Amino acid sequence: KATGESFIYLKDFGFGQESAAQLVRNVATGEVVIRKVVKNLCYRKNYESPEPFRPVKPKEIEILEKVQTWPDMPGVPRYLSECYSHEYIKVKETRFRGVGPLYRSVGMWRLCNGGSIFDATDFDSNADRDNYATLLPLVGWARYVWQIVGTLHFLGHGNPEGIPLTHRDCHPGNIFIHWNDDDTLLPDFILGDFG
């Protein structure tokens, strides 16, 4: 498990309602990943307690860890974002005096190298016109539908306890494109951001 100190900041990658994404490089392996920093600060309600601070994991990570334990469904794809590690980092914040130590949730996530479906279809933005994800052929869009609809079906019907899981924030900005290597003819489409 790599901690935040094992990574070098490269650049801001995007901002959402609840978190900011940064591109970072693992100093040991050279791998580039996404560091997702939750904007809201966490604190312990009773900061005078001798018990160490043990906040719960973010809901998104809890959901993904649980789904990973579900058995495969034959013929049904499962393309979900991947969290490599998570930690709470103590921050120095002076706005909330008297609350005690404050923490920020930080997760290291697999980088999907083709951006999002929103990026691939946003022709009016400043998106990189040379990104070949924007030039996806019809068969690529068919693959997109098959992978994402299959993944949503898996979430709704794959739980062995019979309780369906619904992704409540499924939109083009949360569906990521990943090209596995330079020789890949079609990318994979990854459903992310369960927070």
Contacts in CASP RR format, 6 or more apart in sequence:
PFRMAT RR
TARGET T0000
AUTHOR 0000-0000-0000
METHOD contacts of the structure
MODEL  1
KATGESFIYLKDFGFGQESAAQLVRNVATGEVVIRKVVKNLCYRKNYESP
EPFRPVKPKEIEILEKVQTWPDMPGVPRYLSECYSHEYIKVKETRFRGVG
PLYRSVGMWRLCNGGSIFDATDFDSNADRDNYATLLPLVGWARYVWQIVG
TLHFLGHGNPEGIPLTHRDCHPGNIFIHWNDDDTLLPDFILGDFG
1 84 0 8 1.000
1 85 0 8 1.000
2 26 0 8 1.000
2 28 0 8 1.000
2 84 0 8 1.000
2 85 0 8 1.000
2 108 0 8 1.000
3 85 0 8 1.000
3 87 0 8 1.000
4 35 0 8 1.000
4 87 0 8 1.000
4 89 0 8 1.000
4 106 0 8 1.000
4 108 0 8 1.000
6 26 0 8 1.000
6 27 0 8 1.000
6 28 0 8 1.000
7 24 0 8 1.000
7 25 0 8 1.000
7 26 0 8 1.000
7 27 0 8 1.000
7 33 0 8 1.000
7 35 0 8 1.000
7 108 0 8 1.000
8 24 0 8 1.000
8 25 0 8 1.000
8 27 0 8 1.000
9 22 0 8 1.000
9 23 0 8 1.000
9 24 0 8 1.000
9 35 0 8 1.000
10 22 0 8 1.000
10 23 0 8 1.000
10 24 0 8 1.000
10 25 0 8 1.000
10 32 0 8 1.000
11 22 0 8 1.000
11 23 0 8 1.000
12 20 0 8 1.000
12 21 0 8 1.000
12 22 0 8 1.000
12 23 0 8 1.000
13 21 0 8 1.000
13 22 0 8 1.000
13 23 0 8 1.000
13 34 0 8 1.000
14 20 0 8 1.000
14 21 0 8 1.000
15 21 0 8 1.000
18 38 0 8 1.000
18 39 0 8 1.000
18 40 0 8 1.000
18 195 0 8 1.000
19 36 0 8 1.000
19 37 0 8 1.000
19 38 0 8 1.000
19 39 0 8 1.000
20 36 0 8 1.000
20 37 0 8 1.000
20 39 0 8 1.000
21 34 0 8 1.000
21 35 0 8 1.000
21 36 0 8 1.000
21 37 0 8 1.000
22 34 0 8 1.000
22 35 0 8 1.000
22 36 0 8 1.000
22 37 0 8 1.000
23 32 0 8 1.000
23 33 0 8 1.000
23 34 0 8 1.000
23 35 0 8 1.000
23 111 0 8 1.000
24 32 0 8 1.000
24 33 0 8 1.000
24 34 0 8 1.000
24 35 0 8 1.000
24 108 0 8 1.000
25 31 0 8 1.000
25 32 0 8 1.000
25 33 0 8 1.000
26 32 0 8 1.000
26 33 0 8 1.000
32 111 0 8 1.000
33 84 0 8 1.000
33 108 0 8 1.000
33 109 0 8 1.000
33 110 0 8 1.000
33 111 0 8 1.000
34 108 0 8 1.000
34 109 0 8 1.000
34 110 0 8 1.000
34 111 0 8 1.000
35 106 0 8 1.000
35 107 0 8 1.000
35 108 0 8 1.000
35 109 0 8 1.000
36 106 0 8 1.000
36 107 0 8 1.000
36 108 0 8 1.000
36 109 0 8 1.000
37 104 0 8 1.000
37 105 0 8 1.000
37 106 0 8 1.000
37 107 0 8 1.000
38 58 0 8 1.000
38 104 0 8 1.000
38 105 0 8 1.000
38 106 0 8 1.000
41 91 0 8 1.000
41 93 0 8 1.000
41 96 0 8 1.000
41 102 0 8 1.000
41 103 0 8 1.000
41 104 0 8 1.000
42 55 0 8 1.000
42 88 0 8 1.000
42 102 0 8 1.000
42 103 0 8 1.000
42 104 0 8 1.000
42 105 0 8 1.000
43 96 0 8 1.000
43 99 0 8 1.000
43 100 0 8 1.000
43 101 0 8 1.000
43 102 0 8 1.000
43 103 0 8 1.000
44 53 0 8 1.000
44 55 0 8 1.000
44 100 0 8 1.000
44 101 0 8 1.000
47 98 0 8 1.000
47 99 0 8 1.000
47 100 0 8 1.000
47 101 0 8 1.000
53 88 0 8 1.000
53 101 0 8 1.000
53 103 0 8 1.000
55 88 0 8 1.000
55 103 0 8 1.000
55 105 0 8 1.000
56 62 0 8 1.000
57 65 0 8 1.000
57 86 0 8 1.000
58 86 0 8 1.000
58 105 0 8 1.000
58 195 0 8 1.000
59 194 0 8 1.000
59 195 0 8 1.000
60 83 0 8 1.000
60 193 0 8 1.000
60 194 0 8 1.000
60 195 0 8 1.000
61 83 0 8 1.000
61 86 0 8 1.000
61 107 0 8 1.000
63 165 0 8 1.000
63 194 0 8 1.000
63 195 0 8 1.000
64 80 0 8 1.000
64 81 0 8 1.000
64 82 0 8 1.000
64 83 0 8 1.000
64 194 0 8 1.000
67 78 0 8 1.000
67 80 0 8 1.000
67 155 0 8 1.000
67 165 0 8 1.000
70 154 0 8 1.000
70 158 0 8 1.000
70 159 0 8 1.000
70 160 0 8 1.000
71 158 0 8 1.000
71 160 0 8 1.000
72 78 0 8 1.000
73 153 0 8 1.000
73 154 0 8 1.000
73 157 0 8 1.000
73 158 0 8 1.000
76 150 0 8 1.000
76 153 0 8 1.000
76 154 0 8 1.000
76 158 0 8 1.000
77 146 0 8 1.000
77 147 0 8 1.000
77 150 0 8 1.000
77 151 0 8 1.000
77 154 0 8 1.000
78 151 0 8 1.000
78 154 0 8 1.000
79 147 0 8 1.000
79 148 0 8 1.000
79 151 0 8 1.000
79 188 0 8 1.000
79 189 0 8 1.000
79 190 0 8 1.000
79 191 0 8 1.000
80 151 0 8 1.000
80 190 0 8 1.000
80 191 0 8 1.000
80 192 0 8 1.000
81 109 0 8 1.000
81 110 0 8 1.000
81 112 0 8 1.000
81 176 0 8 1.000
81 190 0 8 1.000
81 191 0 8 1.000
81 192 0 8 1.000
81 193 0 8 1.000
81 194 0 8 1.000
82 109 0 8 1.000
82 110 0 8 1.000
83 107 0 8 1.000
83 108 0 8 1.000
83 109 0 8 1.000
83 110 0 8 1.000
84 107 0 8 1.000
84 108 0 8 1.000
84 109 0 8 1.000
84 110 0 8 1.000
85 107 0 8 1.000
85 108 0 8 1.000
86 105 0 8 1.000
86 106 0 8 1.000
86 107 0 8 1.000
86 108 0 8 1.000
87 106 0 8 1.000
87 107 0 8 1.000
88 103 0 8 1.000
88 104 0 8 1.000
88 105 0 8 1.000
88 106 0 8 1.000
89 103 0 8 1.000
89 104 0 8 1.000
89 106 0 8 1.000
90 101 0 8 1.000
90 102 0 8 1.000
90 103 0 8 1.000
91 102 0 8 1.000
91 103 0 8 1.000
91 104 0 8 1.000
93 102 0 8 1.000
96 102 0 8 1.000
112 176 0 8 1.000
112 177 0 8 1.000
112 178 0 8 1.000
112 190 0 8 1.000
113 177 0 8 1.000
113 178 0 8 1.000
113 179 0 8 1.000
114 120 0 8 1.000
114 131 0 8 1.000
114 133 0 8 1.000
114 176 0 8 1.000
114 177 0 8 1.000
114 178 0 8 1.000
114 179 0 8 1.000
114 187 0 8 1.000
115 131 0 8 1.000
115 133 0 8 1.000
115 176 0 8 1.000
115 177 0 8 1.000
116 172 0 8 1.000
116 173 0 8 1.000
116 174 0 8 1.000
116 175 0 8 1.000
116 176 0 8 1.000
116 177 0 8 1.000
117 144 0 8 1.000
117 172 0 8 1.000
117 173 0 8 1.000
117 175 0 8 1.000
117 176 0 8 1.000
117 177 0 8 1.000
117 189 0 8 1.000
118 171 0 8 1.000
118 172 0 8 1.000
118 173 0 8 1.000
119 125 0 8 1.000
119 127 0 8 1.000
119 131 0 8 1.000
119 133 0 8 1.000
119 134 0 8 1.000
119 173 0 8 1.000
119 177 0 8 1.000
120 127 0 8 1.000
120 131 0 8 1.000
120 133 0 8 1.000
120 134 0 8 1.000
120 136 0 8 1.000
120 177 0 8 1.000
121 134 0 8 1.000
121 172 0 8 1.000
123 134 0 8 1.000
127 134 0 8 1.000
133 177 0 8 1.000
133 179 0 8 1.000
133 187 0 8 1.000
136 144 0 8 1.000
136 186 0 8 1.000
136 187 0 8 1.000
139 186 0 8 1.000
140 186 0 8 1.000
140 187 0 8 1.000
143 186 0 8 1.000
143 187 0 8 1.000
143 189 0 8 1.000
144 175 0 8 1.000
144 189 0 8 1.000
147 188 0 8 1.000
147 189 0 8 1.000
148 170 0 8 1.000
148 175 0 8 1.000
148 189 0 8 1.000
148 191 0 8 1.000
151 191 0 8 1.000
152 167 0 8 1.000
152 170 0 8 1.000
152 191 0 8 1.000
155 164 0 8 1.000
155 165 0 8 1.000
155 166 0 8 1.000
155 167 0 8 1.000
156 164 0 8 1.000
156 165 0 8 1.000
156 166 0 8 1.000
157 164 0 8 1.000
159 165 0 8 1.000
167 174 0 8 1.000
167 191 0 8 1.000
167 192 0 8 1.000
167 194 0 8 1.000
169 193 0 8 1.000
169 194 0 8 1.000
169 195 0 8 1.000
170 191 0 8 1.000
173 193 0 8 1.000
174 191 0 8 1.000
174 192 0 8 1.000
174 193 0 8 1.000
175 189 0 8 1.000
175 190 0 8 1.000
175 191 0 8 1.000
175 192 0 8 1.000
176 189 0 8 1.000
176 190 0 8 1.000
176 191 0 8 1.000
176 192 0 8 1.000
177 187 0 8 1.000
177 188 0 8 1.000
177 189 0 8 1.000
177 190 0 8 1.000
178 187 0 8 1.000
178 188 0 8 1.000
178 189 0 8 1.000
178 190 0 8 1.000
179 187 0 8 1.000
180 187 0 8 1.000
180 188 0 8 1.000
END
